């Protein structure tokens, strides 16, 4: 990664977006008539930068960053879990919770990850990101590098459908009515996809800038697309 000027920064943005989205995903929010996980605020950014990684640097480097994101997110989860297990200081309080025990309960309720939610988020992340990168890389070869907008939107539709469907199904099945579950998947999928489509002009500018600065426009003609490798 060291020989590319912008790759560390893009990796940092990708990983930060992922970790923040997983922390806030436990909250369901209302945006007009829509009910969505709060992660909708930032999670699509990881897909935008996933597209940028694949388009400029190729699938193999995108695969490395996807696994880096997975590892960093796992570390964040472990550290948060440890912080919850540690006993609170006797003088510690949060807002209206003057009792450390109540403050501890509030802290655990907000930052605690249930095993089900963690499993759902990890599986959905890997499946969605790898599908997104795979579709974009394959379409780039087929289109000879043309129609970037079509490739980005198509890969996002596939990746986000997998991510939204898997995460919401695994995380909330049995907890909310089936009709609401289906609407939640459809709404999140469409809004995330619209999010990326809306910023396509900016993505174009950044991709073209990166290709010029990095001197790279990678085509995955001979790439092995297994996700279970570190180097191609």
C-alpha positions in Angstrom: 0.0 0.0 0.0 2.9 2.4 0.7 3.6 3.2 -2.9 0.2 4.8 -3.4 -0.3 8.3 -2.1 -4.1 8.1 -1.4 -4.6 4.5 -0.5 -4.0 4.8 3.3 -6.4 7.7 3.5 -9.1 5.9 1.6 -8.6 2.8 3.8 -8.9 5.0 6.9 -12.2 6.5 5.7 -13.5 3.1 4.7 -12.7 1.6 8.1 -14.0 4.6 10.1 -17.3 4.6 8.2 -17.7 0.8 8.9 -16.9 1.0 12.7 -19.2 4.0 13.3 -22.0 2.5 11.3 -21.8 -0.7 13.4 -21.9 1.2 16.7 -25.0 3.2 15.8 -26.8 0.5 13.9 -28.6 -0.7 17.0 -30.9 2.4 16.9 -33.8 2.5 14.5 -34.7 6.0 13.4 -37.6 7.5 11.5 -37.0 9.6 8.4 -40.4 10.8 7.2 -42.4 7.7 6.7 -39.3 5.4 6.7 -37.9 3.4 9.6 -34.2 2.6 9.3 -31.1 1.7 11.3 -29.2 4.9 12.2 -26.2 3.4 10.2 -27.9 4.7 7.1 -26.3 8.1 7.9 -22.7 6.8 7.2 -22.6 3.2 6.0 -23.2 3.9 2.3 -19.9 5.9 2.4 -18.1 2.6 2.9 -19.6 1.3 -0.4 -18.7 4.5 -2.2 -15.1 4.1 -1.1 -15.3 0.4 -1.8 -16.2 1.3 -5.4 -13.3 3.7 -5.6 -10.8 1.2 -4.3 -11.9 -1.5 -6.8 -12.1 1.0 -9.7 -8.7 2.5 -9.2 -6.6 -0.1 -7.3 -8.3 -3.3 -8.3 -10.1 -6.1 -6.6 -7.0 -7.6 -4.8 -6.3 -4.3 -2.9 -10.0 -3.8 -2.2 -10.1 -7.3 -0.8 -7.2 -6.4 1.6 -9.0 -3.3 2.7 -12.3 -5.2 3.3 -10.4 -7.6 5.5 -8.6 -4.8 7.3 -12.1 -3.3 8.0 -13.3 -6.6 9.3 -10.3 -6.9 11.6 -10.6 -3.3 12.9 -14.3 -3.7 13.5 -13.7 -7.0 15.4 -11.1 -5.2 17.6 -13.5 -2.4 18.3 -16.2 -4.8 19.3 -13.8 -6.7 21.7 -12.6 -3.5 23.3 -16.1 -2.2 23.8 -17.1 -5.5 25.3 -14.1 -5.4 27.7 -15.0 -1.9 28.8 -18.6 -3.0 29.6 -17.3 -5.9 31.7 -15.0 -3.7 33.8 -16.7 -2.4 37.0 -17.6 1.3 37.1 -15.9 3.8 39.3 -17.9 4.6 42.5 -18.2 8.3 41.5 -19.0 7.7 37.9 -22.3 9.0 36.5 -23.9 9.8 33.2 -26.5 12.6 32.9 -29.5 11.8 35.0 -28.1 8.5 36.2 -26.3 9.5 39.4 -25.9 5.9 40.6 -22.9 4.2 39.0 -24.9 1.0 38.7 -27.6 2.7 36.6 -25.0 4.5 34.6 -23.4 1.1 33.9 -26.7 -0.3 32.7 -27.2 2.7 30.4 -23.7 2.3 29.0 -24.2 -1.4 28.4 -27.6 -0.8 26.8 -26.2 1.7 24.3 -22.8 0.2 23.5 -23.5 -3.5 24.2 -23.6 -5.8 21.2 -25.8 -8.9 21.3 -24.2 -11.9 19.7 -27.0 -12.0 17.2 -26.5 -8.4 16.1 -22.7 -8.9 15.8 -23.2 -12.1 13.7 -25.6 -10.4 11.4 -23.4 -7.3 10.9 -20.2 -9.3 10.2 -21.9 -11.7 7.7 -23.7 -9.0 5.9 -20.6 -6.8 5.7 -18.4 -9.5 4.2 -21.1 -10.7 1.7 -22.1 -7.2 0.6 -18.7 -5.7 0.2 -17.2 -8.6 -1.7 -20.2 -8.8 -4.0 -20.0 -5.1 -4.6 -16.3 -5.3 -5.4 -16.7 -8.4 -7.6 -19.5 -7.0 -9.7 -17.7 -3.7 -10.3 -14.4 -5.4 -11.2 -16.1 -7.9 -13.6 -18.2 -5.2 -15.3 -15.1 -3.0 -15.7 -13.5 -5.7 -17.8 -16.6 -6.4 -19.8 -17.3 -2.7 -20.5 -13.6 -1.9 -21.2 -13.6 0.7 -18.5 -16.6 2.6 -19.8 -19.8 3.6 -18.1 -18.5 4.0 -14.6 -21.9 5.3 -13.4 -23.6 2.1 -14.6 -20.9 -0.1 -13.0 -21.1 1.7 -9.6 -24.9 1.7 -9.4 -25.1 -1.9 -10.5 -22.6 -3.2 -8.0 -24.2 -1.1 -5.3 -27.6 -2.5 -6.0 -26.2 -6.1 -5.7 -24.0 -5.5 -2.7 -26.5 -3.4 -0.8 -29.3 -5.8 -1.4 -27.2 -8.6 0.0 -26.1 -6.5 3.0 -29.5 -5.1 3.8 -31.3 -8.4 3.4 -28.8 -10.4 5.4 -28.3 -7.9 8.2 -32.0 -7.1 8.8 -33.2 -10.7 8.4 -30.6 -12.1 10.8 -30.7 -9.2 13.3 -34.5 -8.5 13.6 -36.3 -11.7 12.4 -38.8 -12.6 15.1 -38.5 -9.3 16.8 -40.6 -7.2 14.4 -43.5 -8.3 12.1 -42.7 -9.9 8.8 -44.3 -7.1 6.8 -42.3 -4.5 8.6 -39.2 -6.6 8.1 -39.7 -6.7 4.4 -40.4 -3.0 4.2 -37.3 -2.3 6.3 -35.1 -4.3 3.9 -36.6 -2.7 0.8 -36.4 0.8 2.2 -32.9 0.5 3.4 -31.7 -1.1 0.1 -33.3 1.6 -2.0 -32.2 4.5 0.1 -28.6 3.3 0.4 -28.5 2.8 -3.4 -30.0 6.2 -4.0 -27.5 7.7 -1.6 -24.6 6.4 -3.8 -26.3 7.3 -7.1 -26.8 10.9 -5.8 -23.1 11.4 -5.2 -22.0 9.7 -8.4 -20.8 13.1 -10.0 -18.5 13.6 -7.0 -17.3 10.0 -7.1 -16.5 10.5 -10.8 -14.3 13.6 -10.0 -12.5 11.8 -7.2 -11.9 8.6 -9.3 -10.5 10.6 -12.2 -8.3 12.6 -9.8 -7.0 9.4 -8.2 -6.2 7.7 -11.5 -4.2 10.8 -12.6 -2.3 11.2 -9.3 -1.7 7.5 -8.7 -0.9 6.7 -12.3 -3.1 3.7 -12.0 -6.3 2.4 -13.6 -6.4 -1.3 -12.8 -8.3 -4.0 -14.8 -8.9 -7.3 -13.1 -8.4 -9.5 -16.2 -6.3 -12.2 -14.5 -7.5 -11.7 -10.9 -8.5 -14.7 -8.7 -11.7 -13.5 -7.1 -11.7 -15.7 -4.1 -12.2 -13.6 -0.9 -10.0 -15.9 1.1 -6.7 -14.5 0.0 -4.5 -11.6 1.2 -2.5 -11.2 -2.0 -3.5 -12.0 -5.5 
